[in-house]
Amino acid sequence: MTSISKRKFDLDKYLKRQSAIVDRALEHYLGKYSGASQTIFRAMRYGIFPGGKRIRPILTLAAGELFDAKQDFILPFACAVEMIHAYSLIHDDLPALDDDDLRRGAPAAHKVFGEGMALLAGDGLLTEAFHLMTDADALGDVAPEIVVPVIHELSHAVGAMGLVGGQALDLEAEAKDVDFSTVELIHVRKTGALILASIRIGAQLGGAAPGDLAKISRYGEYLGLAFQIADDILDAQDGAAAESGHKERKRRPIRRS
């Protein structure tokens, strides 16, 4: 494991630099569709550009760097994580789920391309993520025995026991009074699972020993909890604003950034 430097660390500068690296890589991986005029490819790009702060792929890169992995080695997997995150946000915004018209201040994908095309764009990004993680040209020297456990880890985090399951629980809880344990379970699956997986797969690609993987996994769990707390605060602020405006308000679905 890389030793911790005593130099002052500029977090904002680091995040901007890593975000730019992820953006360039995403442009490269999706660039093969640049000549395609079909709406589906435009909708996929709309869902991923411009992105947010790229926190999840940056966590993947950082975890790999912690164990001295080369960035080029980790980058395809970091981009796959962001494709999956983008897919989930496109689907979250659909009227059948969280029903949001805006995403990062711009019209949500379904407002621009229609609900059906937005649904397919999300499906396209999810599928492309796994295509990228199994693309020999993109992976270079990454050994198959490393790739298979990473794909298993990520698919579990975003499946019925993770992100998708959290969205399902959130949908079932809509317009209901739910207890704290239910809200926590929704958060852990809908938000925390992908954050934890982002960190764990970077560490695994970096060759982390079992003990080190356990330590960084605890960090991932705590970081996921921090995101959950931030979401709770934002939800509470939304609720206070609605009540002050004397508007009828149902339980707002848990929204991720």
HELIX and SHEET records of a PDB file:
HELIX    1   1 LEU A   11  LEU A   30  1                                  20    
HELIX    2   2 GLY A   31  TYR A   33  5                                   3    
HELIX    3   3 THR A   39  ILE A   48  1                                  10    
HELIX    4   4 ILE A   55  LEU A   66  1                                  12    
HELIX    5   5 GLN A   71  ASP A   93  1                                  23    
HELIX    6   6 ALA A  109  PHE A  113  1                                   5    
HELIX    7   7 GLU A  115  LEU A  132  1                                  18    
HELIX    8   8 ALA A  136  LEU A  139  1                                   4    
HELIX    9   9 PRO A  144  VAL A  158  1                                  15    
HELIX   10  10 LEU A  163  ALA A  173  1                                  11    
HELIX   11  11 PHE A  180  HIS A  187  1                                   8    
HELIX   12  12 VAL A  188  GLY A  192  3                                   5    
HELIX   13  13 ALA A  193  LEU A  205  1                                  13    
HELIX   14  14 PRO A  210  SER A  244  1                                  35    
SHEET    1   A 2 LEU A 102  ARG A 103  0                                        
SHEET    2   A 2 ALA A 106  PRO A 107 -1                                        
END                                                                             
